[in-house]
């Protein structure tokens, strides 16, 4: 039946930003579903809180629970790991919550989104918490001196701090991945593990989640084209064309759309939605999402790029759908991963801003519940010029007091506020929750 929690509890647990959120929610919620891509550390984080663990990837455990669902009840917290392998467990938990289960009773982890046929959404009963790969702050490169939560209070926190982390280290982090079990490995092993991760998505996870992949090579090409479009709002037609250059008969949208939907359900794609403000200061904002993989290292793996080639300006084997360097796009993706992690801890949402004609763009808009925002641009450089703050200043003119702060995240050494326009400059390694 159950397996002991020792099989998952880490000897040296790496604290995560999501820990505080889980602890707060568990004071009142009976069930939490921790969701995210395979390998982000969900099981280890959940196991820190569990007294009993059921590993649903184990056929013997599945068989026992299917025969006797009451095994899941009893004293908690109970961890049901990779619950999607036995979808009935979701309904068992939902019914237990309806019957008055105590706070902190159930933790589910899943690497596939829970809307499989026949499953009740669990809305209001099972709280969903997203877990992403390690942010820069969680990787421990530098002690973060600038807190996103503090910026979101609007009290103009002191922008200061210094880091020795520079461009070579950021490139190493982009390629090195935020998957806890992969990032610490020797380089060659790490590259092999990342390639194996992509292989598994293509030839196992998609099928297990219910999508038959007829042409694996075509799916890989599509994923590589998506990787090349990182941090852009390229249309899916453009991505499809980049995946099949020079071919007259492009795959139909009906072929590529299920790929995209399933890769989103598996949390491999992590598109950033367009910001849709509740107030009416701004009209004519574009609605297309910005493309991101859950981890920038998956993009470099799909494109076959190493730190040295990125530093030398290699743009990869697939044409980029828009201007700007691939390295700049991947740096933005790394920063985006962190900002989304810290914003979630602070109960804020994240989007991007782009006007219809594309004449104004802001990489990240972090929004509080009351609609007030922090605007963040990323810049793969150590210095910030007047040109780099033009969109942030434009937005400040439109929003007034609703803009709590404006920040440029760089690869530089120092955090400070620019005296000429008050825009904060923060090295990526110094930004934290």
C-alpha positions in Angstrom: 0.0 0.0 0.0 1.5 3.2 1.2 5.2 3.9 1.0 7.0 5.7 3.7 7.7 9.4 3.2 11.4 8.8 3.6 11.5 7.7 0.0 10.8 11.3 -1.1 12.0 13.5 1.8 15.4 15.0 0.9 18.3 14.6 3.2 19.3 18.2 2.5 16.1 20.0 1.5 16.6 23.1 -0.6 14.2 25.7 0.7 11.8 27.1 -2.0 9.9 30.4 -2.3 6.7 28.4 -2.5 7.3 26.9 1.0 5.9 30.0 2.8 2.8 30.0 0.5 2.1 26.4 1.2 2.5 26.9 5.0 0.1 29.9 5.0 -2.5 28.1 2.8 -2.4 24.9 4.9 -3.5 26.8 8.0 -7.0 26.8 6.5 -7.1 24.6 3.3 -7.7 20.9 3.6 -6.2 20.0 0.2 -3.6 21.6 -2.0 -2.5 20.5 -5.5 1.1 21.4 -6.2 1.5 21.6 -10.0 4.4 22.1 -12.4 6.6 20.4 -14.9 8.4 17.2 -14.0 11.6 17.7 -12.1 10.9 21.1 -10.6 11.0 19.7 -7.0 7.3 19.3 -6.2 7.7 15.9 -4.6 10.6 17.0 -2.4 8.7 20.1 -1.3 5.5 18.2 -0.6 7.4 15.4 1.2 8.7 17.9 3.7 5.1 18.2 5.0 3.8 14.7 4.6 3.5 11.9 7.2 2.3 9.4 4.6 3.1 9.2 0.9 1.5 7.3 -2.0 3.6 7.2 -5.2 1.1 6.9 -8.0 3.8 6.1 -10.6 4.2 2.7 -8.8 1.8 0.2 -10.3 1.5 -1.7 -6.9 0.5 1.5 -5.1 -2.0 2.3 -7.8 -3.6 -1.1 -7.6 -3.9 -1.0 -3.8 -5.4 2.5 -3.8 -7.8 1.6 -6.6 -9.0 -1.4 -4.6 -9.2 0.5 -1.3 -9.4 4.3 -1.7 -9.9 4.6 2.1 -6.1 4.1 2.4 -5.8 7.8 1.5 -7.8 8.9 4.5 -6.7 8.8 8.1 -4.1 11.0 9.7 -2.5 13.6 7.5 -0.8 15.3 5.8 -1.1 12.6 3.1 0.9 13.1 -0.1 -0.5 11.7 -3.3 2.4 12.0 -5.7 1.7 12.3 -9.5 -2.0 11.7 -8.8 -2.8 11.9 -12.5 -1.7 8.3 -12.9 -4.8 7.3 -10.9 -7.3 10.2 -11.6 -9.9 8.8 -9.2 -7.7 10.0 -6.3 -8.6 13.6 -7.2 -12.3 12.8 -6.6 -11.5 10.8 -3.4 -9.8 13.9 -2.0 -12.6 16.2 -3.2 -15.2 14.1 -1.5 -13.1 14.0 1.7 -12.9 17.8 1.7 -16.7 18.0 1.2 -17.1 15.7 4.2 -15.1 18.2 6.3 -11.4 17.1 6.2 -9.2 19.1 8.5 -6.8 21.8 7.3 -3.5 20.4 6.0 -4.9 17.0 5.3 -4.0 16.3 1.6 -1.2 17.3 -0.7 -1.4 16.2 -4.4 1.4 16.7 -6.8 0.9 16.5 -10.6 2.9 17.1 -13.8 -0.2 17.3 -16.0 -3.0 19.8 -15.6 -6.0 18.4 -13.9 -8.7 18.9 -16.5 -8.8 15.3 -17.7 -12.3 14.1 -18.8 -14.6 13.1 -16.0 -12.7 15.0 -13.4 -14.4 17.7 -11.5 -12.3 20.8 -11.4 -12.1 20.8 -7.6 -12.6 24.5 -7.6 -12.9 25.8 -4.1 -12.1 22.5 -2.6 -8.6 21.7 -3.8 -6.4 24.8 -4.0 -3.9 24.8 -6.9 -0.4 26.1 -6.4 2.1 26.4 -9.2 5.7 25.4 -8.8 8.3 26.5 -11.3 12.0 25.6 -11.7 14.5 27.3 -9.3 14.6 31.1 -9.6 18.0 32.8 -9.4 17.3 33.7 -5.8 16.7 30.0 -5.0 19.9 29.0 -6.8 21.9 30.9 -4.2 24.2 32.9 -6.6 24.0 36.1 -4.6 22.0 37.2 -1.5 19.1 39.1 -3.0 19.0 42.7 -1.6 15.9 43.9 -3.5 12.6 42.3 -2.6 9.7 42.3 -5.1 7.2 42.0 -2.3 8.7 45.2 -0.8 8.5 47.0 -4.2 4.9 45.9 -4.4 4.0 47.7 -1.1 4.7 51.0 -3.0 6.9 52.3 -0.1 9.9 53.0 -2.4 12.3 50.6 -0.8 16.0 51.3 -0.8 17.5 50.1 -4.0 21.0 49.0 -3.2 23.3 46.0 -3.2 26.2 44.6 -5.1 26.9 41.3 -6.8 29.8 39.7 -8.5 27.5 37.7 -10.8 28.1 38.8 -14.4 27.3 37.7 -17.9 29.2 34.4 -18.0 27.4 33.3 -14.8 24.0 34.2 -16.2 24.7 32.3 -19.4 25.8 29.3 -17.3 22.5 29.6 -15.4 20.5 29.8 -18.6 22.1 26.6 -19.9 22.4 24.9 -16.5 18.7 24.7 -15.7 16.6 25.3 -12.7 15.7 21.6 -12.2 17.2 20.8 -8.8 18.2 17.2 -9.7 19.9 18.3 -12.9 21.7 21.6 -12.3 24.4 20.3 -9.9 25.6 17.6 -12.3 28.9 17.6 -14.2 28.4 19.5 -17.5 28.3 16.5 -19.8 26.0 14.6 -17.6 23.8 17.6 -17.2 23.5 18.1 -21.0 22.6 14.4 -21.4 20.0 14.6 -18.7 18.4 17.7 -20.3 18.3 15.9 -23.7 16.8 12.9 -22.0 14.2 15.3 -20.4 13.1 16.5 -23.9 13.1 12.9 -25.2 10.8 11.8 -22.4 8.4 14.7 -23.1 8.2 13.7 -26.8 8.1 10.0 -26.6 6.4 9.3 -23.2 4.7 12.1 -21.4 2.7 13.3 -24.4 1.4 9.8 -25.0 0.7 9.1 -21.3 -1.3 12.4 -21.2 -3.4 11.2 -24.1 -1.9 12.6 -27.3 -0.7 10.3 -30.0 2.3 11.9 -31.6 2.4 10.7 -35.2 5.7 12.3 -36.2 8.1 12.8 -33.3 10.6 14.6 -35.6 7.9 17.2 -36.5 7.1 17.8 -32.9 10.8 18.3 -32.0 11.1 20.8 -34.9 8.1 22.6 -33.6 9.5 22.7 -30.1 12.8 24.0 -31.4 11.0 26.8 -33.3 9.1 27.7 -30.2 12.4 27.8 -28.3 13.8 30.2 -30.9 10.7 32.4 -30.4 11.4 32.7 -26.6 10.3 36.1 -25.2 8.6 37.0 -28.4 4.9 37.3 -29.4 5.5 35.6 -32.7 2.3 34.1 -34.2 1.9 30.4 -34.2 1.9 30.5 -38.0 5.4 32.1 -37.8 6.6 29.4 -35.4 5.2 26.7 -37.6 6.9 28.2 -40.7 10.2 28.3 -38.8 9.8 24.7 -37.9 9.4 23.7 -41.6 11.5 26.1 -43.7 11.4 25.5 -47.4 8.6 23.0 -47.2 5.6 23.6 -49.4 3.1 21.6 -47.4 3.1 23.0 -43.9 1.6 20.9 -41.1 -2.0 21.9 -40.6 -2.9 24.0 -37.6 -5.0 21.0 -36.5 -1.7 19.1 -36.1 0.4 21.7 -34.3 -2.3 23.1 -32.0 -2.8 19.8 -30.0 1.1 19.8 -29.5 0.9 23.3 -28.0 -2.1 22.5 -25.8 -0.6 19.3 -24.5 2.8 20.9 -23.8 1.0 23.6 -21.9 -0.9 21.0 -19.9 2.4 19.3 -19.1 3.7 22.7 -18.0 6.6 22.5 -20.5 5.4 25.7 -22.2 4.8 28.6 -19.8 3.4 31.4 -21.9 3.2 34.8 -20.3 -0.3 36.3 -20.8 -0.8 39.8 -22.1 -1.7 42.3 -19.3 -5.3 43.3 -19.5 -5.7 46.3 -17.1 -9.0 46.7 -15.2 -8.7 50.5 -15.3 -9.2 52.3 -18.6 -6.1 54.4 -18.8 -4.8 52.3 -21.6 -6.5 51.2 -24.7 -5.5 49.1 -27.7 -3.2 46.7 -26.0 -2.3 43.5 -27.9 -3.6 40.2 -26.4 -1.0 37.7 -27.7 1.0 35.8 -25.0 4.8 36.0 -24.8 6.4 32.6 -25.5 8.4 31.0 -22.7 9.4 27.4 -21.9 9.2 26.5 -18.3 13.0 26.6 -18.1 15.3 28.5 -20.4 17.7 25.4 -20.4 15.1 23.5 -22.3 15.3 26.2 -25.0 19.1 25.9 -25.3 18.8 22.1 -25.3 16.2 22.1 -28.1 18.5 24.5 -30.1 21.7 22.6 -29.3 23.4 25.7 -27.8 26.1 25.8 -25.1 27.3 28.7 -23.0 30.3 29.4 -25.2 28.2 29.6 -28.4 25.6 31.9 -26.7 28.4 34.2 -25.5 29.8 34.4 -29.0 26.4 35.6 -30.3 25.2 32.3 -31.9 21.6 32.7 -32.8 20.9 29.0 -33.1 19.8 26.7 -36.0 16.3 28.1 -36.2 15.6 31.7 -37.4 14.3 34.0 -34.7 11.0 35.5 -35.5 11.9 39.0 -34.3 14.8 41.4 -33.8 17.2 41.2 -30.8 19.6 38.6 -29.8 18.6 35.1 -28.7 20.8 35.5 -25.6 18.8 38.7 -24.6 15.6 36.7 -25.1 16.9 33.8 -22.9 18.0 36.3 -20.2 14.5 37.8 -20.2 13.1 34.3 -19.9 15.4 33.6 -16.9 14.3 36.9 -15.2 10.6 36.1 -16.0 10.9 32.8 -14.3 12.1 34.5 -11.1 9.6 37.3 -11.2 6.7 34.9 -11.6 7.9 32.9 -8.7 8.3 36.0 -6.4 5.1 37.6 -7.6 3.1 34.4 -6.7 4.5 34.5 -3.2 3.3 38.1 -2.9 -0.2 37.2 -4.3 0.4 39.3 -7.4 -0.1 38.3 -11.1 2.3 38.8 -14.0 1.7 39.7 -17.6 3.5 41.7 -20.4 2.4 44.9 -22.1 2.4 45.6 -25.8 0.4 48.1 -27.7 -1.3 47.0 -30.9 1.2 48.5 -33.2 4.1 47.4 -31.0 5.4 51.0 -30.5 5.4 50.4 -26.7 6.3 47.3 -24.9 7.1 46.5 -21.3 8.5 43.0 -20.6 6.8 42.4 -17.2 3.8 43.9 -15.5 3.4 42.7 -11.9 -0.1 43.5 -10.7 -1.6 43.6 -7.2 -5.2 42.7 -6.5 -6.1 46.4 -6.4 -4.8 46.9 -10.0 -1.7 48.9 -9.0 1.4 47.7 -10.8 5.2 47.4 -10.9 6.7 47.6 -14.4 9.9 45.7 -15.2 12.1 45.7 -18.2 15.0 43.4 -18.8 18.3 44.4 -20.4 21.2 42.2 -21.0 23.8 44.9 -20.3 25.5 46.4 -17.3 24.4 49.9 -17.9 21.1 51.6 -18.4 20.6 54.6 -20.7 17.7 57.1 -21.2 16.6 55.0 -24.2 16.2 51.9 -22.0 13.7 53.6 -19.7 11.5 55.3 -22.4 8.7 52.7 -22.3 8.7 52.7 -18.5 8.4 56.5 -18.4 5.7 56.4 -21.1 3.7 54.0 -18.8 4.3 56.2 -15.7 2.8 59.2 -17.6 -0.3 57.1 -18.4 -0.8 55.5 -15.0 0.4 58.1 -12.5 0.1 56.7 -8.9 -1.1 53.3 -10.2 2.5 52.6 -11.2 4.1 51.7 -7.9 7.6 51.5 -9.3 9.5 51.0 -12.6 12.6 48.7 -12.7 15.2 47.7 -15.2 16.7 44.3 -14.5 20.3 44.0 -15.8 23.4 41.8 -15.8 25.3 44.6 -14.0 26.9 44.7 -10.5 25.0 47.4 -8.6 21.4 48.1 -7.6 20.5 51.8 -7.5 17.8 54.3 -8.4 18.5 56.5 -11.4 18.6 60.2 -10.2 17.3 61.5 -13.6 14.0 59.5 -13.8 13.8 57.5 -10.6 13.8 54.2 -12.4 15.3 51.4 -10.3 18.2 49.4 -11.8 18.5 46.0 -10.3 21.0 43.2 -11.2 19.0 39.9 -11.8 20.9 38.1 -9.1 19.9 40.7 -6.5 16.2 40.5 -7.1 14.3 38.1 -4.8 10.9 37.5 -3.2 
